[in-house]
């Protein structure tokens, strides 16, 4: 098993209220020529957690930081215009993410939480994780 020390939170960059599945994202990533979905977990609008890429395999979600991280993507992150970043995390998604993050720490040991925007000049996940989840730091 690979050594995991960080969870990186992403958004799907889909319009607020538009629910897509891990299978849909997998298809998008396969169309780009990737071997699989880039994320290990996807959290739907209703808080359902779907498995993505097997946790044993490095993700393809944060260039240069995939070997030791878990990639989690919540569905949403963009306003209705399809372009403007927006924190669309629902209460159900937030609770599901908190549960997933705590479960990952129980299984893999100490981990830190980060947003994709800490590693790339992107808005993703459309908020600062330290401000959204101060109690997890």
Secondary structure, 3 states (H helix, E strand, C coil): CCCCCEEEEEECCEECCCCCCHHHHHHHHHHCCCCCCCCCEEECCCCCEEECCCCCCCCCCCCCCCCCEEEEEECCEECCCCCCECCCCCHHHHHHHHHHHHHHHHHHCCCEEEEHHHCCCCCCCCCCHHHHCHHHC
